[in-house]
Amino acid sequence: MDWVAVLTEVRIWVVGALTLLAAVSTSGHAILHKRDTRSAVAWVGLIWFAPVVGSILYVMFGINRIRRTATALRVQAPRLSGGFAQLATADTVLDVLPARDAHLVSLGRLVDQVTRRPLTTGNALSLLVDGDAAYGAMLEAIAGARETIALATYIFDDDAAGREFLDALRAAHVRGVQVRVLLDAVGARYSWPPADRYLRQHGVPVARFLPTHAPWRAPFLNLRNHRKILVVDGTTGFTGGMNIRVGHVLSRDPRRPVRDIHFRIEGPVVRHLMEVFAEDWAFTTRELLAGPKWFPALQPAGSAVARGISDGPDEDFEQLYWAVDGAISTAARRVLLATPYFLPDQSLIRALIVTAMRGVQVRILLPAANNLPVVAWAAQAQLWQLVKRRVEVRQSPGVFDHSKLMVVDDAWTLVGSANIDPRSLRLNFEFNVEAYDPAFGAHMAQWFEERWATATPVTGAWLDHRPLWMQLRDGVARLASPFL
């Protein structure tokens, strides 16, 4: 008997059986646990058409291993309190809206059902355009801090702009302010040396969200903390889509300029910013931030009814998705949407089309130049469905525009860190603020229209007459959208 041949055949059968077992188990897991059908189909296809490799990639990148429960991680900070009616109901929205916008009350009721934070009254939101305005306001707030500073960001570069923040945080720490800085572990690697090295050298408490240097933590490459939150003394907040890097300061003529918008926020809703930061900080460091220094009583600062909406692949799953979908469906006059990355699923595409076809003006503003070409190609492959059914799409010229904004009927506004893509709406940890305020809504609609006026229309004819190779490129990129 040829024992070598027998052993070889046995090994072949064992390898084949193990390969089959891996494919069946991983594809079964994808079928049972992937909520998005496109994502499930894509992963199952990869697993079976790329044996072993597909299973390994799914184990590494396809499984959500985040298990954060609200009871274990949510900071037991005092709830909103004070000598005025800070808490609001959906019906309270009627107090700040004209009669023609009364239909937006139903949107408030919807978001009440999908998020755990209440509407609050007495808030003020201010637009800060590019790092030229935003960084100055943020640094001024840090310089004036008396008790606490909480800063969370995705990218924090140790460059000319980042060093101003590093020095300001160090100075605040030296004068006795309690400072906490949370950086995303992947975003922290965008510059060298990383910003947290400087902070640690000067004794400033800093942590990285979900470190990924160890091979077994590779699955967390997709589950990033994309939030941008700064809260000073628990009373003044900043949020939006802006990272900390010199590219946002256009007046300095940076090598890679990026346009963006950020927002200064005052009033009771600032507590929502602080709560989200405290939860992420507790998850990362196990330190609980509580007490009046972090959560002081907040006084009214304006007329906006607002709410923070946290989103992530945990107990906050798809909260922003429901809010965006509900806002589109509620619109009576117009929907204005600006986003740098636009990869909506078919449900959102259908919602946009249906809204446009019932006579509502739907406008989508995308950047003509994109820092992620594959994402831009995938987006272009879907635009024909929209532009051929009354949805208006334009591309803003010039440098890459990272701005994120949604305005409905010039009265409801959504601002924050989330893009309209699977990564933001299903994989990353994001934070946005919804605001019911006709004055602020009109101001943001004006900002949108100014950008819209200089943008280039995307038409069905333009999409159809592009070279075949370009259409194929975009189509192939679209197939990868569940992974982007």
Secondary structure by P-SEA (a helix, b strand, c coil): caaaaaaaaaaaaaaaaaaaaaaaaaaaaaaaccccaaaaaaaaaaaaacaaaaaaaaaccccccccccccccccccccccccccccccccccccccccccccaaaaaaaaaacccbbbbcbbbbbbbcccccaaaaaaaaaaacccbbbbbbccccccaaaaaaaaaaaaaaaaccbbbbbbcccccccccccaaaaaaaaccbbbbccccccccccccccccccbbbbbccccccccccccccccccccccccbbbbbccccccccaaaaaaaaaaaaaaaaccccccccccccccccccccbbbbbbbccccccaaaaaaaaaaaaacccbbbbbbccccccaaaaaaaaaaaaaccbbbbbbbcccccaaaaaaaaaaccccccccbbbbbbcccccccccccccccbbbbccccccccccccccbbbbbbbcaaaaaaaaaaaaaaaaabbbbcaaaaaaccaaaaaaaaaaaaacccc
